[in-house]
Amino acid sequence: MKALVYGGPGLKSWTDVPDPAIENPTDVIVRLDTTTICGSDLHILKGDVPAVVPGRILGHEGVGHITEIGSSVTTFKVGDRVLISCIKSCGSCSNCKIGLYSHCLGDEGVSGIGWIFGHLIDGTQAEYVRVPYAENSLYLLPESVTDEEGVMLSDIYPTGFEIGVQYGGVKPGDIVAVIGAGPVGLAAMATTGFYGAARIIAIDLDANRLEKSREFGATDTVLSGTADWKKSVMALTDGAGVDVAIEAVGVPDTFTMATEIVRPGGHVANIGVHGKPVQLHLENLWIHNIWISMGLVNTNTTPMLLKLVESKKLPVKKMATHHFTFDQFLDAYDTFARAAETKALKVIISR
C-alpha cells in the first residue's frame, strides 16, 4: 500500500510500505476513505516530537471501512463505515474507566499514552491502518454524516471542546478569548457557545482567519500583529480581562499572551502543542488567582459531538477548505503548511 512516511525532521514521502495486519484479537484493519493533516503533524516534521521515529506512517485522523476484524471484536463487522479516534482506549484500565483515555494504560504503543497513531504506531495517512482496541477506539458513522464531517471528529473538535472549553471552565456569560484561529482554535470557538459564553474574541495574526472565525461563533476579532492588540482585547472586557483565555497555537509568545489578558480569578486553557520551553511568570501570576490547565484530548465527548453533527447543530463542514486525492498527499502538505498564503483550514484527502 501507499502511505505518508516520516523520514526525520523536514523529511516525508508518499511511498510503498507493507500492508498492516491483525496483530491482536482486539484489532481491526480499516481501509481509509478520507483523512486529513493536523497541526501536530507539522510539529512532528519540525522535530518537536522526538518520540516519532523515522519510518513512522503519520496521521491520526480518518474515516474508512473495516476490511478485517480480530477474533474478539464483536461490535463491528467487515464493511462498517467508522470514525477513527485519535486516542486509543483499551476500555478496561483504571484511566479508561474514568474517561481519561489520553492516558490509557493498555500496552499498545506505550502504556499511559493515548495518542499512538502517527506517534508511537503507524497512523492514518495511508491506504490502510491497523486500529488496536477497536471496540473502544472506533465509532460507527450514521449514514447522514459524511466522511468530510466525520473526520473532523477524530481530533480537532474533541480537542477544542475538551481541552479548551471544558478544561477552561467556561460558564454562562463568560468572555472568552481564543488565541489562534486555526482549526483547533475555531473548533473551540464553535463549541464555546455550548456553555453560554457571552462574548468570544478571536485573536490571530492572519486577517483572513479572523474573518473566517465569525462563521464559527466569534463575536469580536483582534489582529495580534498590531502594537495595541492587548489594549483592544482589554477594551472589550471593560479593562477587567477575559474570563477564559484559550491558547491554541503552541508557541511561547501566545501562551504568554494568554496570561496577560486573563482577569484575576480567570482561567488559561492551553491547547497548543509546545515544542519549546515556555517561561511562566509566577512572580506576577500568583497574586491574581489564575487557573492554568492543559492536556491531551480524551475524546470521551466524541459520541455527543457526533450526535450534534448528525443533527446539523455543529458547523464542522465549514472547516474543510481544500480537497485532494491520495496521490496528491505531498501537495496537500504543502498547501496546509502554507496556510497563511493558501487560506487553508483543514485539507481533506480522499481516495
C-alpha positions in Angstrom: 0.0 0.0 0.0 1.0 3.7 -0.2 1.5 5.8 2.9 2.9 9.1 4.1 6.2 8.2 5.8 8.2 10.4 8.2 11.9 10.4 7.3 13.2 12.6 10.1 12.9 16.4 10.7 11.8 18.1 7.4 11.5 14.8 5.5 8.4 13.0 4.3 7.4 10.8 1.4 4.4 9.2 -0.1 5.7 5.7 -0.7 5.1 2.0 -0.8 5.0 0.2 2.6 3.8 -3.3 3.7 0.0 -3.6 4.3 -0.9 -3.7 8.0 -2.1 -7.0 9.5 -4.1 -8.1 12.6 -1.7 -8.4 15.5 -4.0 -8.8 18.4 -7.6 -10.1 18.9 -8.9 -6.6 19.6 -7.5 -5.2 16.3 -9.3 -4.3 13.1 -8.0 -3.2 9.7 -9.6 -0.1 8.2 -9.4 0.9 4.5 -9.1 4.7 4.7 -11.5 6.6 2.6 -10.8 10.1 4.0 -8.1 11.5 6.1 -6.5 14.9 6.8 -3.5 16.7 8.2 -3.2 18.1 11.7 -1.0 20.9 13.1 0.7 18.3 15.3 1.9 16.6 12.1 3.7 19.8 11.2 5.2 19.9 14.7 6.5 16.3 14.1 8.1 17.4 10.8 9.8 20.2 12.7 11.3 17.7 15.1 9.2 18.9 18.0 8.0 15.3 18.9 11.2 13.2 19.2 9.2 10.0 20.1 8.2 9.8 16.4 11.0 7.8 14.7 11.9 7.8 11.0 9.8 5.3 9.1 6.7 6.0 11.0 3.5 6.5 9.0 2.0 9.8 10.1 -1.6 10.8 10.8 -4.2 10.2 13.5 -7.5 11.2 11.8 -9.6 9.2 9.5 -12.8 7.7 8.2 -13.0 4.4 6.4 -14.5 0.9 6.0 -13.5 -2.1 8.1 -11.9 -4.8 5.9 -10.8 -7.3 8.6 -11.6 -7.9 12.3 -9.8 -9.6 15.2 -11.2 -12.6 16.8 -12.5 -10.8 19.9 -14.2 -7.9 18.1 -18.0 -8.4 18.3 -19.5 -4.9 18.0 -18.2 -4.2 14.5 -18.2 -6.2 11.3 -16.5 -6.1 7.9 -17.9 -3.3 5.8 -18.9 -1.0 8.6 -18.0 2.7 8.0 -16.2 4.0 11.0 -14.6 7.1 12.5 -11.1 6.5 13.9 -10.4 8.3 17.2 -7.0 9.9 17.5 -6.8 8.4 21.0 -6.6 4.7 21.9 -8.8 3.3 24.6 -8.5 -0.2 25.9 -11.7 0.4 27.9 -10.7 -1.7 30.9 -7.8 0.1 32.6 -8.3 2.4 35.6 -7.8 5.5 33.5 -10.2 4.5 30.7 -12.8 3.6 33.3 -12.9 7.3 34.4 -12.8 8.6 30.8 -9.1 9.6 30.9 -8.5 7.8 27.6 -5.5 10.1 26.9 -3.6 8.1 29.5 -4.9 4.6 28.6 -2.7 2.0 30.3 -3.1 -0.5 27.5 0.2 -1.9 26.2 -0.3 -0.7 22.6 2.3 2.0 21.7 3.3 2.9 25.3 1.3 2.3 28.4 -0.1 5.5 29.8 -0.1 7.4 26.5 -3.3 7.5 24.5 -2.1 9.3 21.4 -0.4 6.5 19.4 -1.4 6.8 15.8 1.3 8.6 13.8 3.2 8.9 17.0 4.1 5.5 18.6 2.5 3.2 15.9 1.7 3.7 12.3 -1.0 6.2 11.5 -3.9 7.0 9.2 -2.2 8.9 6.4 -2.2 5.6 4.4 -4.5 3.4 2.3 -5.0 1.0 5.3 -4.4 1.2 9.0 -4.4 -1.2 11.9 -6.7 0.0 14.8 -6.0 -1.5 18.2 -8.7 -1.7 20.9 -11.2 -1.3 18.1 -14.3 -1.6 20.1 -13.4 1.4 22.2 -11.4 3.4 19.6 -13.8 3.4 16.7 -17.3 4.9 16.2 -19.9 3.8 13.7 -20.8 6.6 11.4 -24.5 7.3 10.7 -25.4 7.4 7.0 -26.3 11.1 7.3 -22.8 12.1 8.4 -20.4 12.5 5.5 -16.8 11.4 5.6 -15.8 15.0 5.4 -17.8 15.8 8.5 -16.8 12.6 10.4 -13.1 13.2 10.0 -13.4 16.5 11.9 -14.3 14.5 15.0 -11.2 12.4 15.0 -9.3 15.1 16.8 -9.9 18.8 16.3 -13.4 19.2 17.6 -13.0 17.0 20.7 -9.7 18.7 21.4 -11.1 22.2 21.1 -14.1 21.4 23.2 -12.5 19.2 25.9 -9.1 20.9 26.4 -10.2 24.5 25.6 -13.8 24.8 26.7 -14.3 22.1 29.3 -10.8 22.4 30.9 -11.2 26.2 30.7 -14.3 26.0 32.8 -16.4 28.2 30.5 -19.6 29.4 32.2 -22.7 31.2 31.1 -22.0 34.9 30.5 -18.2 34.5 30.3 -16.0 36.5 27.9 -13.6 34.0 26.2 -10.6 34.8 24.1 -9.2 32.2 21.7 -5.6 32.9 20.7 -5.1 31.2 17.3 -7.8 30.9 14.7 -6.5 27.7 13.2 -8.6 24.5 13.0 -8.4 23.7 16.8 -9.0 27.3 17.8 -12.0 27.5 15.5 -13.3 24.3 17.0 -13.0 25.8 20.5 -15.0 28.8 19.3 -17.7 26.7 17.7 -18.2 24.7 20.9 -17.8 27.5 23.5 -21.4 28.5 23.0 -22.5 25.2 24.4 -21.8 26.7 27.9 -23.3 30.1 27.2 -20.3 32.3 26.6 -21.5 35.9 26.1 -18.5 37.0 24.0 -15.9 35.1 22.0 -12.8 37.1 21.0 -10.7 35.6 18.2 -7.0 36.6 18.2 -4.7 35.9 15.3 -2.0 37.3 13.1 -4.0 36.3 10.0 -6.8 38.7 9.0 -8.4 36.0 6.7 -8.6 33.5 9.6 -10.1 36.2 11.8 -12.8 36.9 9.3 -13.4 33.2 9.0 -13.7 32.9 12.8 -17.0 34.8 12.7 -18.5 31.7 10.9 -17.5 29.6 14.0 -19.0 31.8 16.7 -16.5 34.7 17.2 -18.3 37.9 18.2 -15.1 40.0 18.0 -11.7 39.8 16.4 -8.3 41.2 17.2 -5.3 41.3 14.9 -2.4 40.3 17.2 0.3 41.7 15.0 -0.7 45.3 15.9 1.1 47.1 18.7 -2.2 47.8 20.6 -3.6 44.2 20.4 -3.7 43.9 24.2 -5.4 47.2 24.6 -8.0 46.2 22.1 -8.8 43.0 24.0 -9.0 44.7 27.3 -11.3 47.3 25.9 -13.7 44.5 25.0 -13.8 43.5 28.7 -14.1 46.9 30.3 -10.5 46.6 31.3 -11.0 43.6 33.5 -9.6 40.9 31.3 -11.2 37.8 29.8 -12.7 35.1 32.0 -11.1 32.3 29.9 -8.1 32.6 27.6 -7.6 29.6 25.3 -4.2 29.2 23.8 -4.5 27.3 20.5 -1.1 27.8 18.8 1.7 26.1 20.7 4.5 28.7 20.8 5.8 30.6 23.9 4.6 34.0 22.8 1.0 33.0 22.5 0.9 31.3 25.9 2.4 34.5 27.4 -0.3 36.5 25.6 -3.0 34.3 27.3 -1.6 35.0 30.7 -1.5 38.7 30.0 -5.2 39.1 29.1 -6.9 36.9 31.7 -8.7 38.6 34.6 -8.0 37.8 38.3 -9.6 34.5 39.1 -9.7 33.6 35.4 -8.5 30.6 33.6 -5.8 30.0 31.0 -6.5 26.8 29.0 -3.6 25.7 26.9 -4.5 23.5 23.9 -1.4 24.1 21.7 1.4 21.5 21.3 4.5 23.2 22.6 7.9 22.1 21.2 9.9 24.6 23.2 10.0 25.6 26.9 7.7 28.4 27.9 8.5 30.9 30.6 5.8 31.0 33.3 5.8 34.3 35.2 4.7 33.0 38.6 6.1 36.1 40.2 3.3 38.1 38.6 0.5 35.4 38.2 0.3 34.0 41.8 -1.4 37.0 43.2 -4.1 37.1 40.6 -5.5 33.6 41.5 -5.1 32.3 37.9 -6.0 28.8 37.0 -3.9 27.1 34.3 -4.9 23.9 32.5 -3.5 21.9 29.7 -3.7 18.4 28.4 -4.1 15.8 25.7 -7.6 15.2 24.4 -9.5 12.2 25.8 -12.1 12.1 23.0 -14.7 11.0 25.6 -17.1 13.6 24.2 -16.9 12.2 20.6 -20.3 10.4 20.9 -22.0 13.6 22.0 -20.3 15.7 19.3 -21.3 13.1 16.7 -24.9 13.5 17.7 -24.6 17.3 17.2 -23.1 16.8 13.8 -25.8 14.4 12.9 -28.5 16.9 13.9 -26.6 19.7 11.9 -26.0 21.7 15.1 -22.2 21.8 14.8 -20.7 23.6 11.7 -17.9 21.0 11.1 -18.2 21.0 7.3 -17.1 24.7 7.2 -13.7 23.6 8.3 -12.9 21.8 5.0 -11.3 24.3 2.6 -9.2 22.3 0.3 -9.6 18.8 -1.3 -7.0 16.4 -2.6 -6.7 12.7 -3.6 -4.3 10.3 -2.0 -1.8 10.6 -4.9 -1.7 14.4 -4.1 -0.7 13.9 -0.5 2.5 16.0 -0.8 0.6 18.8 -2.4 -1.9 18.6 0.5 1.0 19.0 3.0 2.4 21.9 1.0 -1.0 23.7 1.0 -1.6 23.1 4.7 1.9 24.2 5.7 1.4 27.5 3.8 -2.0 28.2 5.3 -1.4 31.9 5.6 -0.9 32.1 1.8 -3.4 29.4 0.8 -6.1 30.2 3.3 -6.3 26.5 4.3 -8.1 25.4 7.4 -8.4 21.6 7.0 -7.3 19.8 3.9 -9.4 16.8 3.0 -7.6 13.9 1.4 -9.8 11.1 -0.1 -9.5 8.2 -2.4 
